Amino acid sequence: MRRAHLEKLQLCDALERIADTLPRVDCLACLAAANAIVPLLRNIHQYEETVIFPAYEAALTSSDANLASTRRLRAEHVEDECFAGEVTEILLAIGHGEKVDNAEAVGFMLRGFFESLRRHIAFEREHVLPMIGVVD
């Protein structure tokens, strides 16, 4: 999980650098981020849903058996992957030379995406991983 979180946070940092420099763009940085987003999220989400979340649910005692947390995290995975597709599309267009007509809107989109990823990671670090004995 440490590696997965590190990779997601590195992606967030790359997206933040892109957002911070708009309307100026580094085409290669946009293309690199665009090519990484969807496969990275899919792989990490699959691991979390097949390994981490079942271990977390098994670790819950009857008094904390609130599976709403994992349901919410799974729903966030779906939302993140949908949003990732939109972010990828924009970054590919910019990376291939399309002009950024509304830098504020693109920056807002990127920030909305990477901030939601960071919140997801923070929740997992604070609540899920300690329950299964993983130190991140």
ZITAMO-V790309 format. One record per run of one state. SS is the DSSP state (a for helix, b for strand, c for the rest). FROM is the first residue (numbers start at 1). LEN is the number of residues. If there is no record, write none. Layout:
BEGIN
ss=SS from=FROM len=LEN
ss=SS from=FROM len=LEN
END
This chain:
BEGIN
ss=c from=1 len=1
ss=a from=2 len=20
ss=c from=22 len=5
ss=a from=27 len=33
ss=c from=60 len=2
ss=a from=62 len=3
ss=c from=65 len=3
ss=a from=68 len=28
ss=c from=96 len=7
ss=a from=103 len=29
ss=c from=132 len=5
END
